Amino acid sequence: MMDAINLEQNQKTYHVTIKTDEQIEQLEFQESDAFKELQRKRYKIEAKNSELKNTLGYDRALSYGLSCIEMQGALTIFAANVKRILKLMHKA
């Protein structure tokens, strides 16, 4: 019994990741200048999505059905735009 335990403790395991062609292509794209430029702009979009979800209540559907969800999305985006317009009018 003791010999079996010692044998298991002396074993080592190695993991080798095999990447597909799509994964290699994606990794190469992530190193490109075009991808890095898109990443610099992403924070603006994520901030707007966060505002829609956390402030304006777009995180959860209030009704059932596709038409109700579309209406909720349209009204939420409309509210975000009105909020932005008021903010710009206040600055001017």
BADREN-192310 format. One record per residue: residue number from 1; residue in three letters; x, y, z of N, C-alpha, C, O in turn. Coordinates in nm, 3 decimals. Last residue first. Layout:
N
    nr   rest       nc1       nc2       nc3      cac1      cac2      cac3       cc1       cc2       cc3       oc1       oc2       oc3
   NUM    Ala         X         Y         Z         X         Y         Z         X         Y         Z         X         Y         Z
...
//
This chain:
92
    nr   rest       nc1       nc2       nc3      cac1      cac2      cac3       cc1       cc2       cc3       oc1       oc2       oc3
    92    Ala    -2.420     7.378    -2.297    -2.417     7.488    -2.395    -2.475     7.616    -2.343    -2.478     7.716    -2.415
    91    Lys    -2.471     7.200    -2.091    -2.334     7.250    -2.110    -2.332     7.373    -2.200    -2.250     7.463    -2.179
    90    His    -2.740     7.141    -2.131    -2.701     7.207    -2.007    -2.560     7.266    -2.018    -2.532     7.371    -1.960
    89    Met    -2.734     7.004    -2.370    -2.801     7.134    -2.365    -2.760     7.213    -2.241    -2.747     7.335    -2.245
    88    Leu    -2.604     6.770    -2.288    -2.538     6.858    -2.385    -2.601     6.997    -2.386    -2.530     7.097    -2.402
    87    Lys    -2.800     6.668    -2.113    -2.666     6.696    -2.063    -2.591     6.792    -2.157    -2.522     6.883    -2.111
    86    Leu    -3.009     6.629    -2.290    -3.023     6.724    -2.180    -2.888     6.764    -2.122    -2.865     6.880    -2.087
    85    Ile    -2.892     6.429    -2.451    -2.931     6.559    -2.510    -2.944     6.665    -2.401    -2.896     6.777    -2.418
    84    Arg    -2.865     6.220    -2.265    -2.747     6.278    -2.327    -2.777     6.416    -2.386    -2.697     6.508    -2.372
    83    Lys    -3.134     6.167    -2.207    -3.042     6.204    -2.099    -2.918     6.272    -2.155    -2.870     6.371    -2.098
    82    Val    -3.217     6.088    -2.459    -3.275     6.209    -2.398    -3.184     6.260    -2.287    -3.160     6.380    -2.275
    81    Asn    -3.066     5.850    -2.480    -3.044     5.961    -2.573    -3.099     6.092    -2.519    -3.036     6.197    -2.533
    80    Ala    -3.176     5.696    -2.276    -3.033     5.728    -2.273    -3.002     5.846    -2.364    -2.922     5.932    -2.329
    79    Ala    -3.440     5.675    -2.370    -3.414     5.744    -2.243    -3.266     5.783    -2.232    -3.235     5.892    -2.183
    78    Phe    -3.391     5.524    -2.602    -3.450     5.658    -2.614    -3.422     5.739    -2.487    -3.385     5.856    -2.494
    77    Ile    -3.306     5.290    -2.482    -3.211     5.366    -2.564    -3.261     5.508    -2.585    -3.181     5.602    -2.587
    76    Thr    -3.548     5.218    -2.360    -3.427     5.238    -2.279    -3.324     5.321    -2.356    -3.263     5.411    -2.300
    75    Leu    -3.720     5.190    -2.578    -3.746     5.294    -2.477    -3.623     5.323    -2.391    -3.598     5.437    -2.354
    74    Ala    -3.599     4.974    -2.712    -3.615     5.104    -2.780    -3.636     5.215    -2.678    -3.578     5.323    -2.691
    73    Gly    -3.616     4.773    -2.516    -3.487     4.816    -2.567    -3.495     4.953    -2.631    -3.409     5.038    -2.609
    72    Gln    -3.893     4.750    -2.489    -3.813     4.789    -2.373    -3.676     4.840    -2.418    -3.626     4.939    -2.365
    71    Met    -3.956     4.662    -2.748    -4.010     4.791    -2.700    -3.928     4.841    -2.581    -3.897     4.959    -2.572
    70    Glu    -3.831     4.415    -2.748    -3.789     4.517    -2.844    -3.834     4.656    -2.799    -3.761     4.754    -2.812
    69    Ile    -3.982     4.293    -2.549    -3.839     4.314    -2.525    -3.784     4.419    -2.622    -3.702     4.502    -2.584
    68    Cys    -4.229     4.283    -2.677    -4.215     4.357    -2.551    -4.069     4.388    -2.521    -4.036     4.497    -2.473
    67    Ser    -4.172     4.117    -2.895    -4.214     4.256    -2.918    -4.201     4.341    -2.793    -4.166     4.459    -2.801
    66    Leu    -4.108     3.873    -2.770    -4.006     3.947    -2.845    -4.046     4.093    -2.865    -3.962     4.182    -2.854
    65    Gly    -4.215     3.799    -2.438    -4.238     3.815    -2.580    -4.136     3.905    -2.645    -4.085     3.999    -2.585
    64    Tyr    -4.283     3.951    -2.122    -4.258     3.834    -2.205    -4.284     3.867    -2.351    -4.366     3.953    -2.382
    63    Ser    -4.109     4.217    -1.944    -4.227     4.151    -1.999    -4.184     4.030    -2.081    -4.065     4.008    -2.105
    62    Leu    -3.866     4.309    -1.862    -3.979     4.335    -1.774    -4.104     4.260    -1.819    -4.197     4.241    -1.739
    61    Ala    -3.541     4.171    -1.863    -3.666     4.196    -1.936    -3.780     4.212    -1.837    -3.790     4.136    -1.740
    60    Arg    -3.261     4.338    -1.725    -3.357     4.229    -1.719    -3.485     4.267    -1.792    -3.531     4.381    -1.784
    59    Asp    -3.103     4.559    -1.774    -3.037     4.434    -1.739    -3.131     4.315    -1.740    -3.086     4.201    -1.754
    58    Tyr    -3.187     4.812    -1.813    -3.192     4.724    -1.930    -3.129     4.589    -1.901    -3.103     4.511    -1.993
    57    Gly    -3.196     5.030    -1.629    -3.276     4.909    -1.609    -3.287     4.817    -1.728    -3.388     4.748    -1.742
    56    Leu    -3.033     5.251    -1.626    -3.162     5.263    -1.693    -3.244     5.134    -1.693    -3.351     5.130    -1.753
    55    Thr    -2.802     5.175    -1.479    -2.876     5.296    -1.446    -3.018     5.295    -1.502    -3.113     5.333    -1.433
    54    Asn    -2.716     4.921    -1.579    -2.718     4.951    -1.435    -2.806     5.070    -1.400    -2.878     5.066    -1.300
    53    Lys    -2.752     4.913    -1.864    -2.788     4.802    -1.777    -2.808     4.846    -1.632    -2.909     4.810    -1.571
    52    Leu    -2.671     5.163    -1.964    -2.801     5.106    -2.002    -2.845     4.998    -1.904    -2.962     4.992    -1.865
    51    Glu    -2.414     5.182    -1.850    -2.518     5.280    -1.815    -2.657     5.225    -1.848    -2.750     5.240    -1.769
    50    Ser    -2.290     4.969    -1.980    -2.304     4.967    -1.835    -2.411     5.064    -1.789    -2.489     5.033    -1.699
    49    Asn    -2.293     5.061    -2.242    -2.366     4.939    -2.207    -2.389     4.930    -2.057    -2.496     4.888    -2.012
    48    Lys    -2.121     5.283    -2.210    -2.260     5.304    -2.249    -2.345     5.181    -2.217    -2.458     5.195    -2.169
    47    Ala    -1.883     5.149    -2.144    -1.941     5.245    -2.050    -2.087     5.271    -2.081    -2.170     5.279    -1.990
    46    Glu    -1.837     5.002    -2.376    -1.867     4.931    -2.252    -1.927     5.025    -2.147    -2.012     4.983    -2.069
    45    Ile    -1.778     5.208    -2.553    -1.896     5.125    -2.576    -1.935     5.053    -2.447    -2.053     5.045    -2.414
    44    Lys    -1.541     5.303    -2.440    -1.655     5.394    -2.460    -1.785     5.315    -2.475    -1.888     5.351    -2.418
    43    Tyr    -1.369     5.087    -2.448    -1.413     5.135    -2.318    -1.533     5.229    -2.329    -1.617     5.234    -2.239
    42    Arg    -1.295     5.049    -2.719    -1.395     4.962    -2.658    -1.450     5.018    -2.527    -1.567     4.997    -2.497
    41    Lys    -1.087     5.185    -2.829    -1.220     5.246    -2.839    -1.326     5.169    -2.761    -1.436     5.220    -2.739
    40    Arg    -0.874     5.016    -2.791    -0.867     5.150    -2.730    -1.003     5.218    -2.731    -1.033     5.300    -2.643
    39    Gln    -0.945     4.800    -2.948    -0.945     4.784    -2.802    -0.941     4.920    -2.732    -0.999     4.936    -2.624
    38    Leu    -0.897     4.901    -3.202    -1.034     4.872    -3.161    -1.045     4.858    -3.009    -1.144     4.901    -2.949
    37    Glu    -0.617     4.908    -3.191    -0.692     5.033    -3.208    -0.839     5.014    -3.166    -0.897     5.102    -3.102
    36    Lys    -0.560     4.639    -3.175    -0.522     4.725    -3.062    -0.595     4.859    -3.069    -0.631     4.916    -2.966
    35    Phe    -0.646     4.554    -3.427    -0.712     4.505    -3.306    -0.683     4.596    -3.187    -0.772     4.625    -3.108
    34    Ala    -0.462     4.690    -3.590    -0.606     4.714    -3.606    -0.682     4.669    -3.481    -0.773     4.738    -3.434
    33    Asp    -0.215     4.582    -3.523    -0.243     4.721    -3.486    -0.392     4.752    -3.495    -0.443     4.832    -3.417
    32    Ser    -0.222     4.242    -3.393    -0.218     4.341    -3.500    -0.253     4.481    -3.447    -0.313     4.495    -3.340
    31    Glu    -0.259     4.048    -3.206    -0.131     4.118    -3.203    -0.124     4.231    -3.305    -0.028     4.308    -3.305
    30    Gln    -0.499     3.939    -3.274    -0.492     4.015    -3.149    -0.360     4.090    -3.135    -0.352     4.186    -3.059
    29    Phe    -0.430     3.793    -3.500    -0.510     3.915    -3.516    -0.502     4.001    -3.390    -0.497     4.124    -3.400
    28    Glu    -0.298     3.579    -3.380    -0.222     3.669    -3.467    -0.297     3.801    -3.487    -0.236     3.908    -3.490
    27    Leu    -0.513     3.463    -3.245    -0.399     3.513    -3.169    -0.315     3.610    -3.252    -0.266     3.711    -3.201
    26    Gln    -0.670     3.388    -3.466    -0.720     3.487    -3.371    -0.606     3.546    -3.288    -0.603     3.667    -3.264
    25    Glu    -0.507     3.193    -3.583    -0.540     3.313    -3.659    -0.589     3.425    -3.567    -0.554     3.541    -3.585
    24    Ile    -0.511     3.004    -3.378    -0.382     3.065    -3.416    -0.408     3.195    -3.493    -0.339     3.295    -3.471
    23    Gln    -0.782     2.938    -3.385    -0.723     2.996    -3.263    -0.591     3.065    -3.295    -0.563     3.173    -3.242
    22    Glu    -0.806     2.829    -3.641    -0.882     2.950    -3.606    -0.824     3.018    -3.482    -0.817     3.141    -3.475
    21    Asp    -0.644     2.603    -3.621    -0.605     2.710    -3.713    -0.677     2.840    -3.681    -0.619     2.948    -3.691
    20    Thr    -0.614     2.515    -3.270    -0.666     2.498    -3.405    -0.619     2.614    -3.492    -0.562     2.712    -3.442
    19    Lys    -0.356     2.406    -3.050    -0.442     2.514    -3.100    -0.487     2.483    -3.242    -0.411     2.433    -3.324
    18    Ile    -0.309     2.213    -2.780    -0.304     2.207    -2.926    -0.405     2.309    -2.978    -0.525     2.298    -2.952
    17    Thr    -0.117     2.217    -2.496    -0.233     2.275    -2.562    -0.212     2.271    -2.713    -0.112     2.319    -2.765
    16    Val    -0.026     1.974    -2.274     0.014     2.038    -2.400    -0.114     2.088    -2.467    -0.206     2.011    -2.492
    15    His     0.074     1.911    -1.953    -0.038     1.946    -2.038     0.014     2.021    -2.159     0.089     2.117    -2.147
    14    Tyr     0.209     1.651    -1.761     0.233     1.765    -1.847     0.110     1.787    -1.933     0.049     1.691    -1.981
    13    Thr     0.273     1.521    -1.441     0.184     1.532    -1.556     0.217     1.660    -1.631     0.249     1.763    -1.572
    12    Lys     0.471     1.285    -1.265     0.447     1.423    -1.307     0.356     1.420    -1.429     0.361     1.328    -1.509
    11    Gln     0.505     1.077    -0.976     0.465     1.098    -1.114     0.442     1.246    -1.142     0.399     1.321    -1.055
    10    Asn     0.547     1.041    -0.712     0.665     1.068    -0.794     0.629     1.093    -0.940     0.716     1.128    -1.020
     9    Gln     0.305     0.971    -0.601     0.359     1.103    -0.568     0.478     1.139    -0.657     0.506     1.257    -0.674
     8    Glu     0.270     0.710    -0.689     0.180     0.814    -0.738     0.235     0.953    -0.711     0.213     1.044    -0.791
     7    Leu     0.466     0.579    -0.540     0.475     0.582    -0.686     0.388     0.693    -0.744     0.429     0.762    -0.837
     6    Asn     0.370     0.608    -0.280     0.494     0.674    -0.317     0.510     0.681    -0.468     0.562     0.780    -0.519
     5    Ile     0.140     0.446    -0.297     0.126     0.589    -0.267     0.251     0.663    -0.310     0.242     0.771    -0.369
     4    Ala     0.256     0.195    -0.340     0.165     0.251    -0.440     0.149     0.401    -0.419     0.144     0.475    -0.517
     3    Asp     0.395     0.153    -0.104     0.469     0.165    -0.229     0.383     0.229    -0.338     0.432     0.307    -0.419
     2    Met     0.189     0.125     0.084     0.277     0.241     0.094     0.355     0.262    -0.036     0.380     0.376    -0.075
     1    Met     0.083    -0.120     0.000     0.000     0.000     0.000     0.088     0.126     0.000     0.062     0.221    -0.074
//
